[in-house]
Amino acid sequence: ITQQNTKMHKKQNTFMNELKEKYKENLKIETETKLSGEIEGDVIISNSTIFVITGTIIGNLKIEDGSRAIIDSNGILNGNILCYGLCEIYGTVAGNLDGKKESIFIDAGAKIIAP
């Protein structure tokens, strides 16, 4: 990811990267990041960080211990979730939920489509 592909935002005294483009690769997220674009590939969230999804992921999402994913009401995941950290789902997930299922919050307005 190059600097021109990310934008820094001031948020509660920390900086959050924003991925606004279309990425066709597997990504490892290690700093607070917001996805408003699209990722075509698998995503791993690590390093005790937060990943906010308002865009689309076409691939699997792995949340490592200590990390957190938030799938916003506009967010779409077309793939499976493997959660060992925390996951909040307000948007759409077309895939299976696995891992520490007690650590996955599903909002009443969320849409889960199991294959």
C-alpha positions as CSV (number, residue, x, y, z in Angstrom):
1,I,0.0,0.0,0.0
2,T,1.5,3.3,-1.0
3,Q,1.0,6.6,0.7
4,Q,-1.2,7.9,-2.2
5,N,-3.6,4.9,-1.6
6,T,-4.1,5.8,2.0
7,K,-5.4,8.9,3.7
8,M,-4.8,9.7,7.3
9,H,-7.7,10.9,9.5
10,K,-7.5,12.3,13.0
11,K,-9.7,10.2,15.3
12,Q,-9.7,10.5,19.1
13,N,-6.0,11.5,19.2
14,T,-5.0,8.6,16.9
15,F,-4.6,8.4,13.2
16,M,-6.6,6.0,11.2
17,N,-5.6,4.9,7.7
18,E,-8.4,4.9,5.0
19,L,-8.3,2.5,2.1
20,K,-10.4,4.1,-0.6
21,E,-9.1,2.3,-3.7
22,K,-9.7,-1.2,-5.2
23,Y,-7.1,-3.7,-4.0
24,K,-6.6,-7.1,-5.7
25,E,-4.3,-8.7,-3.1
26,N,-4.3,-10.3,0.4
27,L,-3.8,-7.7,3.1
28,K,-2.6,-7.8,6.7
29,I,-4.0,-4.9,8.7
30,E,-1.7,-3.9,11.6
31,T,-2.7,-0.3,12.3
32,E,-6.2,1.3,12.8
33,T,-7.7,1.3,9.4
34,K,-11.0,2.1,7.7
35,L,-12.0,0.4,4.4
36,S,-14.3,2.5,2.2
37,G,-13.0,0.9,-1.0
38,E,-12.9,-2.7,-2.1
39,I,-10.5,-5.6,-1.3
40,E,-10.5,-8.6,-3.5
41,G,-8.4,-11.0,-1.4
42,D,-8.1,-12.3,2.2
43,V,-7.7,-9.9,5.1
44,I,-5.9,-10.6,8.4
45,I,-6.4,-8.1,11.3
46,S,-3.5,-8.3,13.8
47,N,-1.4,-6.4,16.2
48,S,-4.4,-5.6,18.5
49,T,-5.8,-3.1,16.0
50,I,-9.3,-2.0,14.8
51,F,-10.5,-2.4,11.3
52,V,-13.7,-0.6,10.2
53,I,-15.4,-1.9,7.0
54,T,-17.7,0.5,5.2
55,G,-16.7,-0.8,1.8
56,T,-16.5,-4.4,0.4
57,I,-14.3,-7.4,1.0
58,I,-14.4,-10.3,-1.5
59,G,-12.5,-12.8,0.4
60,N,-12.1,-14.2,4.0
61,L,-11.6,-12.1,7.1
62,K,-9.4,-13.4,10.0
63,I,-9.4,-11.4,13.3
64,E,-6.5,-12.4,15.5
65,D,-6.6,-12.3,19.3
66,G,-6.7,-8.8,20.7
67,S,-7.9,-7.3,17.4
68,R,-11.4,-6.0,16.4
69,A,-13.4,-5.8,13.2
70,I,-16.5,-3.6,12.7
71,I,-18.6,-4.3,9.6
72,D,-20.5,-1.1,9.3
73,S,-24.2,-1.0,8.1
74,N,-22.9,-0.2,4.6
75,G,-20.1,-2.8,4.8
76,I,-20.2,-6.0,2.8
77,L,-18.1,-9.2,3.4
78,N,-18.4,-11.9,0.7
79,G,-16.4,-14.5,2.5
80,N,-16.0,-16.3,5.8
81,I,-15.1,-14.8,9.2
82,L,-12.5,-16.6,11.4
83,C,-12.7,-14.6,14.7
84,Y,-10.3,-15.0,17.6
85,G,-10.6,-11.3,18.6
86,L,-13.8,-9.3,18.5
87,C,-16.2,-8.8,15.6
88,E,-19.3,-6.5,15.3
89,I,-21.5,-7.0,12.4
90,Y,-24.0,-4.3,11.4
91,G,-23.8,-4.9,7.6
92,T,-23.9,-7.9,5.3
93,V,-21.8,-11.1,5.5
94,A,-22.2,-13.8,2.9
95,G,-20.3,-16.6,4.4
96,N,-19.7,-18.7,7.5
97,L,-18.8,-17.4,11.0
98,D,-16.2,-19.4,12.9
99,G,-13.7,-19.2,15.7
100,K,-14.7,-17.7,19.1
101,K,-18.4,-17.3,18.2
102,E,-19.1,-15.7,21.6
103,S,-16.9,-12.8,20.5
104,I,-19.1,-12.1,17.4
105,F,-21.9,-9.5,17.9
106,I,-24.6,-9.5,15.2
107,D,-26.9,-6.5,15.2
108,A,-30.6,-7.0,14.6
109,G,-30.3,-5.1,11.3
110,A,-27.3,-7.1,10.0
111,K,-27.8,-9.6,7.2
112,I,-26.0,-13.0,7.5
113,I,-26.2,-15.2,4.4
114,A,-24.7,-18.6,5.0
115,P,-23.7,-20.6,1.9
